[in-house]
Amino acid sequence: MTDFPIVKDGFPFIGIAFCITFLVAVVVNVYWAILPAIVFCFFLYFFRNPPRKVVYDSNHLLSPADGKVMSIVEVQEDEYLGEIGTKVTIFLSPFDVHVNRSPLKGTIKMQQYVCGRFRPAYKAIAAWENERHAIGIEGENTRVLVTQIAGILARRIVSWVTLGTDLNQGELYGMIKFGSCTELIMLKNVEVLVSKGQKVRAGLTVIGRIPS
């Protein structure tokens, strides 16, 4: 996946909204076209993919998503890590950039997609009941589990990777449409460098430091 300014998955939404806006303006009048024009502008904004200058550091874990840190807790993770880790939960509002980036350089060793419900992504129960897509990434110095969780507005999790894919640190690997949550579970020995309530940016904000 390249760093194109607009995510390709948004092209159908943007194209349809543009056509409706144009037809309403021509067939009805310009004033009635204001509402579909607003929708068109929202889709352009939502599916944006701003350039990120990622600085590679094998001792740092970067944020996998833009948004707000909702919680930082210790959890027993048995699906991939097989031990106690630290889970950082990031909530993405509809106005945040929704592409996800790899927190480290490594290989996808585990991938799991689970169908589910669409509860509000900021609620803790969403991590268990909602549609979600998890990937386990093995890097040079550590392993992480990253999970995309659909929200009340989201209806599709998009993944551009598969099992065995090699990812660079900060590389795009997927997105969630229209409101969501992303979880990063790190090994317990990783030093957490963010706090609850902090705003983070995918590929730029350092989430944790790996001991050397």
C-alpha positions as CSV (number, residue, x, y, z in Angstrom):
1,M,0.0,0.0,0.0
2,T,1.5,3.3,-1.1
3,D,1.2,6.7,0.6
4,F,-1.3,8.1,-1.9
5,P,-3.2,11.2,-0.5
6,I,-6.5,9.4,-0.7
7,V,-7.1,5.8,0.3
8,K,-8.2,3.8,-2.7
9,D,-11.0,2.2,-0.7
10,G,-12.6,5.6,-0.5
11,F,-12.9,6.1,-4.3
12,P,-16.3,4.5,-4.6
13,F,-17.8,6.7,-1.8
14,I,-16.1,9.8,-3.2
15,G,-17.2,9.1,-6.8
16,I,-20.8,8.3,-5.9
17,A,-21.1,11.4,-3.7
18,F,-19.6,13.6,-6.5
19,C,-22.0,12.2,-9.1
20,I,-25.0,12.8,-6.9
21,T,-23.9,16.3,-6.2
22,F,-23.4,17.1,-9.9
23,L,-26.7,15.6,-10.9
24,V,-28.7,17.4,-8.2
25,A,-27.0,20.7,-9.1
26,V,-27.8,20.2,-12.8
27,V,-31.2,18.6,-12.6
28,V,-32.7,20.4,-9.6
29,N,-30.6,23.5,-8.5
30,V,-27.3,24.4,-6.9
31,Y,-28.8,25.0,-3.4
32,W,-30.2,21.4,-3.2
33,A,-26.7,20.2,-4.1
34,I,-25.2,21.6,-0.9
35,L,-26.1,18.5,1.3
36,P,-24.6,15.9,-1.1
37,A,-21.6,18.3,-1.5
38,I,-21.1,18.2,2.2
39,V,-21.1,14.4,2.2
40,F,-18.6,14.5,-0.7
41,C,-16.3,16.7,1.2
42,F,-16.6,14.5,4.3
43,F,-15.6,11.4,2.3
44,L,-12.6,13.3,0.9
45,Y,-11.6,14.2,4.4
46,F,-12.3,10.8,6.0
47,F,-10.3,8.8,3.4
48,R,-7.3,11.1,3.5
49,N,-3.9,9.6,3.9
50,P,-1.5,12.4,4.9
51,P,2.2,11.8,4.3
52,R,4.1,10.7,7.4
53,K,7.9,10.8,7.7
54,V,8.5,7.8,9.8
55,V,11.9,7.6,11.5
56,Y,12.9,4.0,11.9
57,D,14.1,2.9,15.4
58,S,14.3,-0.8,16.3
59,N,14.0,0.1,20.0
60,H,10.8,2.0,19.6
61,L,7.2,0.9,19.1
62,L,5.2,3.5,17.2
63,S,1.5,4.2,17.4
64,P,-0.6,2.0,15.0
65,A,-3.4,4.6,14.7
66,D,-4.3,8.3,15.1
67,G,-6.6,9.0,18.0
68,K,-6.9,9.3,21.8
69,V,-5.4,6.8,24.3
70,M,-8.5,5.5,26.2
71,S,-6.7,3.0,28.5
72,I,-3.5,1.4,29.4
73,V,-3.9,-1.9,31.3
74,E,-2.1,-5.2,31.9
75,V,-3.7,-8.2,30.2
76,Q,-3.1,-11.9,29.8
77,E,-2.8,-12.4,26.0
78,D,-3.0,-16.0,24.9
79,E,-3.9,-15.7,21.2
80,Y,-0.4,-14.7,20.1
81,L,2.0,-13.5,22.8
82,G,1.1,-16.3,25.3
83,E,2.0,-14.1,28.3
84,I,1.0,-11.0,30.3
85,G,1.4,-7.8,28.3
86,T,0.4,-4.2,28.3
87,K,-2.6,-3.2,26.2
88,V,-2.9,0.4,24.9
89,T,-6.3,1.2,23.5
90,I,-6.7,4.0,21.0
91,F,-10.1,5.4,20.1
92,L,-10.5,7.0,16.6
93,S,-13.3,9.5,16.1
94,P,-14.8,9.9,12.6
95,F,-12.5,13.0,12.2
96,D,-9.2,11.2,12.8
97,V,-7.1,9.6,10.1
98,H,-8.3,6.0,9.9
99,V,-5.4,4.2,8.2
100,N,-3.4,1.9,10.4
101,R,0.4,1.6,10.4
102,S,2.8,-1.1,11.7
103,P,4.3,-0.1,15.1
104,L,7.6,-2.0,14.2
105,K,9.5,-3.6,11.5
106,G,8.7,-7.3,11.3
107,T,6.7,-10.2,9.9
108,I,3.1,-11.1,10.4
109,K,3.1,-14.4,12.2
110,M,-0.6,-14.5,13.2
111,Q,-3.7,-13.1,11.6
112,Q,-7.3,-13.5,12.8
113,Y,-10.6,-12.0,11.6
114,V,-13.7,-12.2,13.8
115,C,-17.2,-11.2,12.8
116,G,-19.2,-9.5,15.5
117,R,-21.5,-6.7,16.5
118,F,-21.0,-2.9,16.2
119,R,-21.1,-1.5,19.7
120,P,-19.6,2.0,20.4
121,A,-15.8,1.5,19.9
122,Y,-14.9,3.4,23.1
123,K,-16.7,0.9,25.3
124,A,-14.5,-1.9,26.8
125,I,-17.0,-4.6,25.7
126,A,-16.4,-3.7,22.1
127,A,-13.1,-5.5,22.2
128,W,-14.9,-8.8,22.8
129,E,-18.2,-8.4,20.9
130,N,-17.4,-6.2,17.8
131,E,-16.0,-7.1,14.4
132,R,-12.2,-7.1,14.7
133,H,-9.0,-8.0,12.9
134,A,-5.8,-8.9,14.7
135,I,-2.3,-9.4,13.5
136,G,0.7,-10.6,15.4
137,I,4.0,-9.1,14.3
138,E,7.4,-10.5,15.2
139,G,10.2,-8.0,15.0
140,E,13.9,-8.2,15.7
141,N,13.7,-7.4,19.4
142,T,10.0,-8.0,20.4
143,R,6.5,-9.1,19.4
144,V,3.2,-7.2,19.4
145,L,-0.4,-7.9,18.7
146,V,-2.4,-5.2,17.0
147,T,-6.2,-5.4,16.7
148,Q,-8.5,-3.2,14.6
149,I,-12.0,-3.0,16.2
150,A,-15.0,-1.8,14.3
151,G,-17.2,0.8,16.0
152,I,-20.9,1.7,16.0
153,L,-20.6,3.5,12.6
154,A,-18.0,1.2,11.1
155,R,-19.1,-1.6,8.9
156,R,-15.9,-2.9,7.4
157,I,-12.4,-3.5,8.5
158,V,-10.0,-3.3,5.6
159,S,-6.7,-5.2,5.5
160,W,-4.0,-4.9,2.8
161,V,-1.8,-7.6,4.3
162,T,-1.8,-11.4,4.9
163,L,0.1,-14.0,6.9
164,G,3.8,-13.9,6.2
165,T,3.8,-10.3,5.0
166,D,6.9,-8.3,5.9
167,L,6.2,-4.8,7.2
168,N,8.4,-1.8,7.6
169,Q,8.0,0.3,10.7
170,G,5.2,2.8,10.0
171,E,4.0,1.0,6.9
172,L,0.3,1.1,6.0
173,Y,-1.5,-2.2,6.5
174,G,-5.2,-1.4,6.8
175,M,-8.0,0.9,7.9
176,I,-11.4,0.8,9.6
177,K,-14.3,2.8,8.0
178,F,-16.2,5.4,9.9
179,G,-15.2,5.3,13.6
180,S,-13.2,2.6,15.4
181,C,-10.7,1.5,18.0
182,T,-7.2,0.1,17.7
183,E,-5.5,-1.9,20.4
184,L,-1.7,-2.5,20.7
185,I,-0.6,-5.2,23.1
186,M,3.1,-5.1,23.9
187,L,5.3,-7.5,26.0
188,K,5.4,-6.5,29.7
189,N,9.1,-5.5,29.6
190,V,8.3,-2.7,27.1
191,E,8.4,0.7,28.7
192,V,5.1,2.6,28.0
193,L,5.8,6.2,26.9
194,V,2.2,7.5,26.5
195,S,-0.5,8.2,29.1
196,K,-4.3,8.0,29.2
197,G,-6.0,10.8,27.4
198,Q,-3.0,11.6,25.2
199,K,-3.5,12.2,21.5
200,V,-1.3,10.0,19.3
201,R,-0.5,9.8,15.6
202,A,0.2,6.7,13.6
203,G,3.8,6.2,12.6
204,L,4.9,9.2,14.5
205,T,4.1,8.9,18.2
206,V,6.4,6.6,20.2
207,I,4.2,4.3,22.2
208,G,6.8,2.2,23.9
209,R,10.6,1.7,24.3
210,I,12.0,-1.8,24.0
211,P,14.8,-2.6,26.5
212,S,18.2,-3.1,24.8
